[in-house]
Amino acid sequence: MPRRPTRTVPTVLLPGPLGASDQDWQPWLADQLRGAGREVRLASWPAPDAADLTGCLAALRNCLAGLPDDGFDVLAHSAACLLWLHHAAGEAQAASSPRPSRVALVAPPAPERPLPAWDFLRPVPLQVDALRRAADGTVLVGSDDDPDCPGGVAQIFGAPLKMAATMIAGAGSLTAASGYGPWPAVLDWCGRDNLAFLA
């Protein structure tokens, strides 16, 4: 029986553009948090053949609507991390949406990697000040062997964004295929108040 998280704020999950499989950590995490009485919102993106930046940003803002400023967390996975960077860079749209307390960007793909159906995310804005304004705190989480981010998130994203990254050895793209269905560390992050992600 997992321990009940102590943090009680809502959690917003932003899955990759193809959605999370039932075996990936996002559905598992949603079940764990809801079982502990937490509010969970899972973003729903436009169909792949109809997706564009405007529509995906609108879906993101819709998912955030009504949440309290500085009173919720966001976890983005895969290409949804790049969408969050676009959201942060669009200062007017970011200012019109509630501001999260914490954001975790998990396994973002390198900006030059092919993104089927979501190539409209390129070029990816890497704007330090905009990202800092978009949330109280943001953390990067990735692995040292992610095929979608050669070189690792610390080099590709952490350095230009001037932020630390939590690196997990041998975790691939942090999906069920690499052993990240149930993921106690992400549940632990959701249950704590500080920003650091403990792998």
Disulfide bonds with the S-S distance in Angstrom:
none
